[in-house]
């Protein structure tokens, strides 16, 4: 356990970072949250996890229920006001905070939303552009890894090279690329249940492409996409380990991949 | 054309079940983006051109009345007759009355999505006229009795063998093989040549209307539009208000964006400007020319929150880059305009009640907005339509209830946490052995084709709090 280690003195002032765990990591895969905490601490940040956090409100927002999304957004904006940075292990939730919250408000609340937007970072981008990780102290990862770019991260957060760069630096892994990296995997929030047949076809395209790379691990930065892809991979009986990129970067002895049996 | 957008979801399922057609669409979805990317990269500063046209379009639509008046004035000066049509019926009736005034029997048509929107052909056929589509794709689907599946390539859904069989069946030309693509094209060409020569009236569309000189611009690859425009004695240009641009150079900027976005070419084979009827010293051209400007709710759209959709230049890039369009094809959308632009236009031009499935056919992946040469925030407009759908309670009551309950829990963290922790521990236990659940109550939409990955068990917030407490005790 890390908090048993004696605390080292640091000369550089620590960055005060609030972690937004995301609802999916909180509920489905806490290990992503712990990996994010470890990575941020390793990058010299003081990490706080505000207790009142639940979810960014995207389900309501994307389905057109703005009346439901606005109070959720207000609560998130208020909660994160005391911190220098808000870091989120998801491009989609980061996009919600930084791009879509400001569009929900006018006047004072818009200013507050813009202030939050300016300090909100997706995890891999934060670890490359704001608080770089120190060099790793472990041997390179012996695996063939492919990477799925979540659309919101790719297009709303400019995340493309950051996770690849981190994987190379921290794990010595060169990503074996999927064939159409910029095409959606078919998750799309509630879309995946509104059009299940098409959503599944899109997952199959991704998974077939992943298998074709020869990869045994499929990584990504958004749990939504990953749960969808892992769920489909399990149903098809594919031998493909699906994980959030933070799990691999944190280098903790990983438990089973998403949807894999214990032990 | 009868609208069946309400059945989009059923159409989509049926389309996916046809593996052969699905595979061809996948190829389209692979190659069209590659062609577009290469063409825009070769251009150089495509972004600057996009931004420029956006400024011009915004300015023009903000002063639409002014530029329409200028266009009309210049166009009349060139000798055209200019008509305004508020509704599709008015456009169709205007075309019909022009045809009847000339005792016309045969109409040759260039490709025009506007006349698909107004269902002009049906009206003319009903009145006893012969109508022949002269764009090869449009000709193919006219012969097959089908509708366009793509706004640029209307027959992209047809395979080569299908087209071959269609021609052998429809053209009574005796024994021949039509083995090569060239043979098929040559056959269509020889048939269409006759039609151009026999036509009494030519009908074409327009890619831009130029206010400063009253000319219309037409961009094609086949030159069929030019034959429709020049050979018959009467020309009718069917177009819509929002095609208008202030200057000829603006039309050229649009053309540069359009061609690269649509087909990945640097230049189409033909870009033509039609100013008016034959003048005294002209050697050819129509004797009488009409321009019909259709509104069909566009001035309403202009005054609404969706006005940016009027910036659309009909290049089809959003279709080619949309995983939904590529997945299910254009016919699934059930009307004239498919893909992201169609999912916005269809509810606005018909009604949201008839077509509320379309704005839901979106993963918000954002690829359409990324390539749209007119910089239209398509996913945002689709979300706005879903908002309207929700407000007007057109979506499923179950979804609405679910969203409200979910949002309520989000604002009550203590309860949310307790319920979340309990649910996850139950699911975690149920799925422990396999790591995933094959079936879940109330989640058939997910588990029909996917396992539900079992939660690790215990929420992050719970474990984090426990660890922090443990840390304090130890420390």
Interface residues (C-beta under 8 A of the other chain):
Chain A: X1 X3 X4 X21 X25 X26 X27 X28 X29 X30 X31 X32 X33 X34 X37 X49 X51 X52 X53 X54 X55 X57 X59 X60 X61 X62 X63 X64 X65 X66 X68 X69 X71 X72 X75 X103 X151 X152 X154 X155 X156 X180 X182 X183 X184 X186 X187 X188 X189 X190 X191 X192 X193 X194 X195 X196 X197 X198 X199 X200 X201 X202 X203 X205 X227 X228 X230 X231 X232 X234 X235 X255 X256 X258 X259 X260 X261 X262
Chain B: X9 X12 X13 X16 X22 X26 X29 X30 X323 X324 X327 X328 X360 X361 X362 X363 X364 X365 X366 X367 X369 X370 X380 X383 X385 X386 X387 X388 X389 X390 X391 X395 X399 X400 X403 X404 X406 X407 X408 X409 X410 X411 X413 X416 X417 X420 X423 X424 X432 X433 X434 X435 X436 X438 X443 X445 X446 X448 X449 X450 X451 X452 X453 X454 X455 X456 X458 X459 X460 X461 X463 X464 X465 X467 X470 X471 X474 X475
